[in-house]
Amino acid sequence: MIIRARNADSQPPKDDSEAPHTSAAASDPFPVMLKHPDKANPRDKSYDFDYTPDIQDGPRTLLGIAAAILGGGLFTFISWFILKQVNLPAFGPSLVTRALATVCTLLVVFAVTALLIGWVHYEKTNQERPRWLTWLTYVVTYLSPAGLVVASLGIPLSPTKLYLDGLTVDQVFRTQYMTRLTDSWHLTDMNYIDLPAYYPGAWFWFGGRLGALLGLPGWEVFQPYSLISLGVAGCVLVPVWQRIVGSLPVATGIALVTTTVALVMCAEEPYACVIAMGIPAAVIIGRRALSGRKSAILAIIFYLGVSASMYTLYTAIIALSLVSITGVISALILRSWKPIGRIVIIGVSSMAIAAIAWGPYFTFLLSGKHTSGATASHFLPVEGTEIPLPMFAASIVGILCMLGLIYLLARAADPDINSLGVAIVVAYIWVIASMAVTLTGSTLLGFRLDPVITILLATAGVLAIADFRLVGIHRLYPVQFSPSTSRQITMVIAIVVALAGIKYAQDIPAKNTHSIDHAYSSTDGNGERADRYPADATQYYASIDEILREKGSIPSETVVLTDEMNFMAYYPYRGFQAFTSHYANPLGEFNERNKTIEQWAMDSWQQLKDPQAFDRALQSTPWKAPEAFIFRADATAENSRGWNFDLAEDIYPNNPNVRFRGVKINPEVFTGEGTPWKVNQVGPFVVVTRG
């Protein structure tokens, strides 16, 4: 596919795990089904732009990955820190941050393009590169994805402390999870006390550790950690793809394209986004692992294990792709059971890694604990009713995806290209199956695969451009091009691609305008809005927290009953009930808790009207009873209708899929004679604590 021998006499490295897949058939059952360039034939100039010289061996690849992680992380963090020292205007009412983002994007793309044109020039003219130029090129190319992240998201978000979408909808539960794991390193449920985590928590755990290290609360570390994660993921792609394709320019191109697509399509969900960015490389590495390459086996085991600990949906897509590839290899090519044995090893080993995150939950589950209310798959937005066809989008990425589709069809005989095609087919089958499964009252969340499909096709598009430059032009016009003309063609292609990249990348802030605006309009944990408009009721949260702590409450050990979920996102108290059933831990018995709360509310007007009787009812539940209550109400006024608590109910297949239904609790159960409770009025909130 991607790797070309420099001439017909090229020999593969001794270790076939380090060899390009064009090595002898004995070391790889999938030789490339294209004629190698023939330097002895003056009409065959396909070797003119060969991109194998940059291939790295295993140890150097690992060193490059480590350097990309450290360098990308530090670069993003330092850039974020510097931006926080600059007083930039808000994104919405001012265009200053957009202009600055465009300038920085231009600088990143220009620097990468200039250095890589020089890189190719030295290679084609057989000149030795100056050492300083080699180091500079590696530093810039390896860090360029992080530069795009800082330019496209870091700058627009720099005046606010919140991340994309602020504290709205799904970002509430994500912030709550980060707050939980910043408060404690124990991987416990984000809401319920005494339960293991259900939602994959690896990404949140490391974010929590970063927050604890920097002394930042969970809600505040969410932004820098998200930027760092996206930057590091993009940077790691450069050495990984350099290992796969053997070309620093092509690897950098794939990494930058992947990063820009990810920033547009899934940046608001960074823990899923970083996994999606690695899927194209993972399926190719997985294919090579099934062929017996030990380094590839270890790599795919690690990737699948980490993926399952962060976002299981994408893990399923990769696993199904590898199973499909295994079937093809075993049944049609090798007629051997070895690939099946290898995929079993990969599956078992990756599950062992994932067990670090999932083990406690399944231990509880197998112990016979009751479950209810798991409705994570009860969601069908408009995007989930359409088949994603990014190749027909009127955009630069649309053109790239169309080139990728053509390339996948034209080069289907190539094993690595074929593996990308298999992954795309599996993703489309999942999307279609998700629509069909709606008849059973659930979905497969197929709309979540839109970024995956686009990234796979865009990656193939980059390979198509590189492959066309490598062999396509010279095979169409094998005689006419002189070396100088060939260099001019290379430069023209590089400049056109760079300009296209600038056009798409500079629009990233505009495409994320809605999410960025929410980051400014949401009131943060300090009770402030970044757009300088008056804060909402969130400004009273600090006073509520102070009252709870005055009573000796330790947040991580105190159960609070409230429908004020933003409070739970900013402060690490335990909730008696989760935000919605869609992110609730099944072990928490969401539905049963809803019934219990509603029963308390109904009975508070009759048999539980006495404060002591109500307190006994609270203690009689199978779960730890609430030790504090927070309502939006007025404790000083006569309220015959009671204090309201909103129950969240799943109403799928309707869209929106959540309905909030209020139940009224009689204030007398907290204020009557002999009450064990104390009532405080804090702004629009009534805070009830034990006296």
C-alpha positions in Angstrom: 0.0 0.0 0.0 1.8 2.8 1.4 5.3 1.6 1.6 7.3 1.4 -1.6 10.7 -0.2 -2.0 13.3 2.2 -3.2 14.1 -0.1 -6.1 13.5 -3.6 -7.2 16.5 -5.0 -5.3 15.5 -3.6 -1.9 15.6 -6.2 0.9 13.3 -6.2 3.9 14.8 -5.8 7.3 15.8 -8.9 9.2 13.0 -8.6 11.7 9.8 -8.9 9.7 8.0 -7.1 12.6 9.9 -4.0 11.6 9.5 -4.5 7.8 7.2 -2.7 5.5 4.4 -4.9 4.3 6.0 -4.9 0.8 8.6 -7.4 2.1 8.8 -10.9 0.9 5.7 -13.0 1.0 7.4 -15.3 3.5 7.3 -12.6 6.1 3.9 -11.2 5.2 1.1 -13.1 3.5 -0.1 -9.9 1.9 2.5 -8.7 -0.6 1.6 -5.4 -2.4 -0.1 -6.2 -5.6 1.6 -3.4 -7.6 4.8 -3.5 -9.6 7.7 -2.1 -7.7 9.4 0.9 -9.3 12.2 -0.1 -11.7 15.1 2.3 -11.7 16.7 0.4 -14.6 13.7 1.4 -16.7 14.1 5.1 -17.7 10.3 5.2 -18.4 9.5 4.2 -14.9 10.0 7.3 -12.7 7.7 6.2 -9.9 10.7 6.1 -7.6 11.1 9.9 -8.0 9.0 10.7 -5.0 9.5 7.8 -2.8 8.4 8.1 0.8 10.0 5.2 2.6 13.3 6.8 3.7 11.8 8.1 7.0 10.6 4.7 8.3 11.6 4.2 11.9 12.4 0.9 13.7 10.6 -0.2 16.8 12.8 1.5 19.5 12.9 4.8 17.6 9.1 4.7 17.2 8.6 4.2 20.9 11.1 7.1 21.6 9.2 9.3 19.1 5.8 8.4 20.7 7.2 9.3 24.2 8.6 12.5 22.8 5.3 13.4 21.2 3.4 12.7 24.4 5.8 14.8 26.5 6.4 17.5 24.0 2.8 17.8 22.9 1.5 17.8 26.4 4.0 20.5 27.6 3.5 22.6 24.6 -0.3 22.6 24.9 -0.1 23.3 28.7 2.4 26.1 28.5 0.5 27.7 25.6 -2.7 27.4 27.7 -1.0 28.9 30.7 0.4 31.9 28.7 -3.0 32.5 27.1 -4.5 32.7 30.6 -2.2 35.6 31.4 -3.4 37.6 28.5 -6.7 39.5 28.8 -8.4 38.7 25.5 -12.0 39.8 24.8 -14.9 37.2 24.8 -15.3 35.1 21.7 -18.9 36.1 21.0 -19.1 39.9 20.9 -15.5 40.3 19.6 -13.7 38.9 16.6 -10.2 39.4 18.1 -9.8 35.8 19.2 -10.9 34.5 15.8 -8.4 36.7 14.0 -5.6 35.6 16.4 -6.7 31.9 15.9 -6.4 32.3 12.1 -3.0 33.9 12.3 -1.7 31.1 14.5 -3.2 28.4 12.3 -1.5 30.0 9.3 1.8 30.0 11.1 1.5 26.3 12.0 0.6 25.2 8.5 3.2 27.5 6.8 6.0 26.3 9.1 5.1 22.7 8.5 4.8 23.1 4.7 8.1 25.0 4.3 10.0 22.5 6.4 8.6 19.5 4.6 9.2 20.9 1.2 12.8 21.3 2.2 12.7 17.8 3.6 11.6 16.3 0.3 14.0 18.4 -1.7 17.0 17.1 0.2 15.8 13.6 -0.2 15.2 13.8 -3.9 18.5 15.5 -4.6 20.4 13.0 -2.4 21.8 15.8 -0.3 22.6 15.4 3.4 20.3 17.5 5.5 21.9 19.8 8.1 21.5 18.4 11.6 19.8 21.5 12.8 17.2 21.3 10.0 16.5 17.7 10.7 15.9 18.4 14.4 13.8 21.5 13.6 11.7 19.6 11.2 11.0 16.8 13.6 10.2 19.2 16.4 7.8 21.3 14.3 6.1 18.3 12.6 5.7 16.3 15.8 4.2 19.3 17.7 2.2 20.8 14.8 -1.1 19.0 15.8 -0.8 20.5 19.3 -0.3 23.9 17.6 -3.5 23.5 15.7 -5.4 22.5 18.9 -4.1 25.6 20.7 -4.8 27.9 17.7 -8.3 26.5 17.0 -9.6 25.9 20.5 -7.2 27.2 23.0 -7.2 30.8 21.8 -11.1 31.1 21.4 -11.5 29.5 24.9 -8.7 31.4 26.7 -11.0 34.1 28.3 -13.2 31.5 29.9 -12.4 28.8 32.4 -15.0 26.4 30.9 -14.6 24.0 28.0 -16.8 23.6 24.9 -20.5 23.5 25.8 -19.9 25.1 29.2 -22.1 23.4 31.7 -25.0 22.3 29.5 -26.6 18.9 28.9 -24.0 16.1 28.6 -21.1 18.3 29.8 -22.8 18.5 33.2 -22.2 14.8 33.9 -18.7 14.9 32.4 -17.8 17.8 34.7 -19.3 15.9 37.6 -17.1 12.9 36.8 -14.0 15.1 36.6 -14.9 16.7 39.9 -15.3 13.4 41.5 -11.9 12.0 40.4 -10.2 15.3 41.2 -11.4 15.0 44.8 -10.3 11.4 45.1 -8.1 9.0 43.2 -10.5 6.2 43.8 -12.3 5.1 40.6 -15.8 5.3 42.1 -19.2 6.2 40.6 -19.5 9.9 39.6 -22.7 10.2 41.6 -23.8 7.4 43.9 -21.9 6.6 47.0 -20.3 3.2 47.7 -20.5 2.1 44.0 -17.8 1.4 41.5 -17.6 3.4 38.3 -19.8 2.3 35.5 -18.9 4.9 32.8 -15.3 4.2 31.5 -13.2 6.4 33.7 -9.6 6.2 32.5 -9.6 9.6 30.8 -11.3 11.3 33.8 -9.0 9.6 36.3 -5.9 11.1 34.7 -7.6 14.4 34.4 -8.4 14.3 38.1 -4.8 13.5 38.9 -3.7 16.5 36.8 -6.2 18.7 38.6 -5.0 17.5 42.0 -1.4 18.2 40.9 -2.1 21.7 39.7 -4.5 22.5 42.6 -7.4 23.1 40.3 -11.0 21.9 41.0 -12.4 19.4 38.5 -14.5 21.8 36.6 -11.5 24.1 36.0 -9.0 21.5 35.0 -11.5 20.2 32.4 -10.5 22.8 29.8 -6.7 22.5 29.9 -6.8 18.7 30.2 -9.1 18.4 27.2 -6.8 20.6 25.1 -3.8 18.6 26.3 -5.5 15.3 25.5 -6.4 16.4 21.9 -3.0 17.9 21.4 -1.1 14.8 22.6 -3.4 12.5 20.6 -2.7 14.4 17.4 1.1 14.6 18.1 1.3 10.8 18.7 -0.2 10.1 15.3 2.9 11.6 13.6 5.4 8.9 14.8 2.8 6.2 14.6 2.0 6.9 11.0 5.6 7.5 10.2 6.2 3.9 11.4 3.3 2.7 9.2 3.9 4.6 6.0 7.7 5.3 6.3 7.3 9.0 5.4 7.5 12.0 7.7 5.6 14.3 5.3 2.7 11.8 4.8 2.5 11.0 8.5 2.4 14.7 9.3 -0.3 15.2 6.7 -2.5 12.4 8.1 -2.0 13.7 11.7 -3.0 17.2 10.8 -6.0 16.2 8.8 -7.2 13.9 11.5 -6.7 16.6 14.1 -8.7 19.2 12.2 -11.5 16.8 11.4 -11.7 15.7 15.1 -11.7 19.3 16.3 -14.8 20.0 14.2 -16.7 16.8 14.7 -16.1 15.5 18.3 -14.0 18.0 20.3 -16.7 18.5 22.9 -16.3 14.8 23.9 -12.5 14.7 24.1 -12.1 11.2 25.7 -14.0 9.7 22.7 -12.3 12.0 20.2 -8.8 10.9 21.1 -9.8 7.2 20.5 -11.5 8.1 17.2 -8.3 9.8 16.0 -6.3 6.6 16.4 -8.8 4.2 14.7 -7.3 4.3 11.2 -3.8 3.5 12.5 -5.3 0.9 14.8 -7.0 -1.1 12.1 -3.8 -1.2 10.0 -1.7 -2.2 13.0 -4.3 -4.8 13.9 -4.2 -6.3 10.4 -0.4 -6.6 10.7 -0.8 -8.1 14.1 -3.0 -10.8 12.7 -0.2 -11.6 10.3 2.1 -12.4 13.2 4.1 -9.2 13.8 4.9 -9.2 17.5 5.3 -5.4 17.8 1.9 -4.9 16.1 0.3 -7.4 18.5 1.6 -5.6 21.5 0.5 -2.2 20.1 -3.0 -3.3 19.3 -3.4 -4.9 22.7 -2.4 -1.7 24.4 -4.7 0.4 22.2 -7.7 -1.8 22.6 -7.2 -2.0 26.4 -7.0 1.8 26.7 -9.9 2.3 24.3 -12.1 0.0 26.3 -11.2 2.0 29.4 -12.2 5.3 27.8 -15.0 4.7 25.2 -16.3 1.2 24.6 -18.4 2.0 21.5 -15.3 2.7 19.4 -13.6 -0.4 20.9 -16.4 -2.5 19.6 -16.0 -1.1 16.0 -12.2 -1.9 16.1 -12.8 -5.3 17.5 -15.5 -6.2 14.9 -13.2 -4.9 12.1 -10.4 -7.2 13.4 -12.8 -10.1 13.6 -13.8 -9.5 10.0 -10.2 -9.2 8.8 -9.4 -12.4 10.8 -12.2 -14.3 8.9 -10.8 -13.1 5.6 -7.3 -14.1 6.4 -8.1 -17.5 7.9 -10.7 -18.6 5.4 -9.5 -17.1 2.1 -5.8 -16.5 2.3 -3.8 -18.5 4.8 -6.3 -21.3 5.3 -4.9 -21.4 8.8 -6.1 -21.1 12.4 -3.2 -18.9 13.5 -5.0 -15.6 12.9 -7.9 -16.8 15.0 -5.4 -17.7 17.8 -3.8 -14.3 17.6 -7.1 -12.4 17.8 -8.0 -14.5 20.9 -4.7 -13.5 22.5 -5.3 -9.9 21.5 -8.8 -10.0 22.9 -7.9 -11.6 26.2 -4.9 -9.4 26.8 -6.7 -6.2 26.0 -9.6 -7.2 28.3 -7.0 -7.7 31.0 -5.9 -4.1 30.6 -9.6 -2.9 30.5 -10.3 -4.9 33.7 -8.4 -2.2 35.6 -11.3 0.1 34.9 -14.1 -2.4 34.5 -13.2 -5.0 37.1 -14.8 -3.5 40.1 -18.1 -2.9 38.3 -18.4 -6.5 37.0 -17.4 -7.8 40.5 -20.3 -6.0 42.0 -22.6 -7.1 39.1 -21.6 -10.8 39.5 -22.2 -10.6 43.2 -25.9 -10.3 42.6 -26.5 -6.6 43.1 -29.8 -5.3 41.8 -29.7 -3.2 38.7 -32.3 -0.9 37.0 -32.6 2.2 34.8 -29.8 1.6 32.3 -30.9 3.6 29.3 -27.6 4.8 27.8 -28.7 3.5 24.4 -32.1 5.3 24.4 -31.1 8.2 22.2 -32.0 8.8 18.6 -31.3 12.3 17.3 -31.7 13.4 13.7 -28.2 12.5 12.9 -29.0 8.9 13.9 -31.6 8.6 11.2 -29.3 9.4 8.3 -26.4 7.5 6.8 -23.2 9.7 7.0 -21.8 10.3 3.6 -19.1 12.9 4.1 -17.6 12.4 0.7 -20.5 14.4 -0.7 -20.1 17.4 1.6 -19.3 20.7 -0.1 -16.1 21.2 1.7 -12.4 20.5 1.6 -12.9 17.4 3.8 -15.7 16.3 1.4 -13.3 16.3 -1.5 -10.7 14.5 0.6 -13.2 11.9 1.6 -14.2 11.3 -2.0 -10.6 10.8 -3.0 -10.3 8.4 -0.1 -13.3 6.4 -1.3 -11.9 6.2 -4.8 -8.6 5.2 -3.4 -10.1 2.5 -1.2 -11.9 1.0 -4.2 -8.9 1.2 -6.6 -6.4 -0.2 -4.1 -8.7 -2.8 -2.5 -6.1 -5.5 -3.2 -3.7 -3.9 -0.9 -4.0 -5.5 2.6 -3.5 -2.3 4.6 -5.9 -0.3 2.4 -8.3 -3.2 2.6 -8.3 -3.1 6.4 -9.3 0.6 6.3 -12.1 -0.4 3.9 -13.2 -3.2 6.2 -13.4 -0.7 9.1 -15.5 1.7 7.1 -17.9 -1.2 6.1 -18.2 -2.3 9.7 -19.0 1.3 10.8 -21.7 1.6 8.1 -23.2 -1.7 9.1 -23.3 -0.5 12.7 -25.0 2.7 11.7 -27.6 0.9 9.6 -28.1 -1.7 12.4 -28.6 1.1 14.9 -31.6 2.4 12.9 -33.1 -1.1 12.6 -32.6 -1.8 16.3 -34.9 1.0 17.1 -37.8 -1.4 16.6 -36.6 -3.2 19.8 -36.8 0.0 21.9 -33.1 0.8 21.8 -30.3 1.9 19.5 -26.7 1.2 18.9 -25.8 5.0 19.1 -24.8 4.8 15.4 -24.7 8.6 15.1 -21.6 8.5 17.3 -19.7 7.0 14.3 -19.9 10.0 12.1 -16.5 11.2 13.1 -15.0 7.7 12.8 -16.2 7.3 9.2 -15.0 10.8 8.2 -11.6 10.3 9.8 -11.2 6.9 8.0 -12.1 8.3 4.6 -10.0 11.5 5.1 -7.0 9.4 6.1 -7.5 7.3 2.9 -7.7 10.6 1.0 -4.3 11.8 2.3 -2.8 8.4 1.2 -4.5 8.8 -2.2 -2.8 12.2 -2.7 0.6 10.8 -1.6 0.2 7.6 -3.7 -0.8 9.6 -6.8 2.3 11.8 -6.5 4.4 8.7 -6.0 3.3 6.7 -9.0 0.2 8.1 -10.6 1.6 11.1 -12.5 4.6 9.3 -13.8 2.6 6.4 -15.0 0.2 8.7 -16.9 3.1 10.7 -18.4 6.2 8.5 -18.1 8.5 10.4 -20.3 7.7 14.1 -20.3 8.8 15.1 -16.8 12.3 16.3 -16.1 13.6 16.3 -12.5 13.0 20.0 -12.3 9.4 19.7 -13.5 8.9 16.9 -11.1 10.1 19.1 -8.2 7.7 21.9 -9.3 4.8 19.4 -9.4 5.7 18.3 -5.8 5.8 21.9 -4.7 2.5 22.8 -6.3 0.8 19.9 -4.7 2.3 20.8 -1.3 1.2 24.4 -1.6 -2.3 23.6 -2.8 -2.8 21.0 0.0 -1.4 23.5 2.5 -3.8 26.3 1.4 -6.7 23.8 1.5 -5.7 22.9 5.0 -5.6 26.6 6.1 -9.1 27.1 4.6 -10.5 24.3 6.6 -8.6 24.8 9.8 -9.3 28.5 10.1 -13.0 27.7 10.1 -12.8 25.5 13.1 -13.7 28.2 15.6 -16.7 29.2 13.5 -17.9 25.6 13.2 -17.7 25.4 17.0 -19.3 28.8 17.6 -22.4 27.3 19.4 -20.2 25.2 21.8 -17.8 28.1 22.4 -20.7 30.5 23.2 -21.9 28.1 25.9 -18.5 28.1 27.5 -18.9 31.9 27.9 -22.6 32.0 28.8 -22.5 29.3 31.5 -21.7 30.5 35.0 -18.5 28.8 36.2 -17.7 27.4 39.6 -16.5 30.8 40.8 -19.9 32.2 40.2 -18.8 34.2 37.1 -19.6 34.4 33.4 -16.7 34.9 31.0 -18.8 37.2 28.8 -19.3 39.5 31.8 -23.1 39.2 31.8 -24.8 38.8 35.2 -24.3 35.3 36.6 -27.3 32.9 37.2 -28.1 31.2 40.4 -24.8 29.3 40.3 -23.3 32.2 42.1 -25.0 31.0 45.3 -23.4 27.5 45.2 -20.3 28.6 47.2 -22.6 29.7 50.0 -24.5 26.4 49.9 -21.2 24.5 50.1 -20.2 26.6 53.0 -23.4 25.8 54.9 -23.0 22.1 54.3 -19.3 22.1 55.4 -20.2 24.1 58.6 -22.3 21.1 59.6 -19.3 18.9 59.3 -20.2 17.5 56.0 -17.3 15.9 54.0 -18.4 16.2 50.3 -17.3 12.8 49.2 -19.1 11.2 52.1 -22.3 13.3 52.2 -25.4 12.3 50.2 -27.5 15.2 48.9 -30.9 15.0 47.3 -31.3 17.8 44.7 -32.2 18.3 41.1 -29.7 21.2 40.9 -27.2 19.1 39.0 -24.8 21.9 38.2 -24.1 22.1 41.9 -23.1 18.4 41.8 -20.9 19.1 38.9 -19.0 21.8 40.7 -18.8 20.2 44.2 -17.9 16.6 44.9 -21.0 15.7 47.0 -22.7 12.4 46.5 -26.1 12.5 44.9 -29.0 10.4 46.1 -30.3 10.4 42.5 -28.4 10.8 39.2 -29.0 13.5 36.7 -30.7 11.2 34.2 -31.0 7.5 33.7 -28.9 7.7 30.5 -25.7 8.3 32.5 -26.7 6.6 35.7 -25.0 3.6 37.0 -27.3 0.5 36.7 -26.2 -0.6 40.1 -27.7 2.6 41.5 -31.2 1.5 40.6 -32.3 4.7 39.1 -35.9 3.7 38.5 -36.4 2.4 42.0 -34.9 5.6 43.5 -37.4 7.7 41.4 -40.3 5.6 42.8 -39.0 6.1 46.3 -38.6 9.9 45.9 -42.1 10.1 44.5 -43.5 8.1 47.4 -41.7 10.3 49.9 -43.3 13.3 48.3 -46.8 11.9 48.2 -46.6 10.6 51.8 -45.1 13.8 53.1 -48.6 15.3 53.0 -50.2 12.5 54.9 -48.7 9.7 57.0 -45.2 11.1 56.8 -46.2 14.7 57.6 -44.5 14.3 61.0 -40.7 15.2 60.7 -39.7 12.1 62.8 -41.8 9.8 60.6 -40.4 11.3 57.5 -36.9 10.8 58.8 -37.6 7.2 59.6 -38.8 6.7 56.1 -35.6 8.1 54.7 -33.5 5.7 56.8 -35.6 2.7 55.8 -34.4 2.6 52.1 -31.8 0.1 50.9 -29.5 3.0 50.0 -27.7 5.6 52.2 -30.3 8.2 53.1 -30.0 11.9 52.0 -28.2 14.0 54.6 -29.0 17.3 53.0 -31.6 18.6 50.5 -31.4 21.5 48.1 -34.6 23.0 46.6 -35.4 26.0 44.5 -38.0 27.5 46.8 -38.7 30.3 49.4 -38.5 29.1 52.9 -39.9 32.3 54.3 -43.2 32.3 52.5 -46.3 30.2 53.0 -46.1 27.5 50.4 -49.1 25.2 50.3 -47.9 23.5 47.1 -44.7 22.3 48.6 -41.0 22.4 47.6 -40.5 21.0 44.1 -38.1 18.2 43.1 -37.8 17.4 39.3 -37.8 13.7 38.5 -36.0 12.8 35.3 -37.8 10.2 33.2 -36.7 8.4 30.1 -39.4 8.9 27.3 -37.5 7.3 24.5 -38.3 6.9 21.5 -39.4 10.6 21.8 -36.7 13.2 21.0 -35.8 14.9 23.3 -35.6 11.7 25.3 -35.9 13.0 28.8 -38.9 14.6 30.6 -38.7 16.3 33.9 -41.7 15.9 36.1 -42.0 17.8 39.4 -43.1 16.2 42.7 -43.9 18.4 45.7 -42.5 17.7 49.2 -44.3 19.1 52.2 -42.1 21.7 53.9 -43.5 20.7 57.3 -41.4 17.5 57.2 -38.4 19.8 57.6 -39.9 22.7 59.7 -42.5 21.0 61.9 -42.3 20.4 65.6 -39.4 18.1 66.8 -37.7 18.3 63.4 -34.1 17.0 63.2 -33.5 19.4 60.3 -32.4 22.9 59.9 -33.6 25.1 57.0 -31.5 27.9 55.5 -32.4 30.3 52.7 -29.6 31.0 50.2 -30.7 33.2 47.4 -33.3 31.3 45.5 -32.4 28.0 47.2 -33.6 26.3 50.3 -30.8 24.3 52.0 -31.9 21.6 54.4 -29.3 20.1 56.7 -29.5 18.0 59.9 -29.7 20.3 62.9 
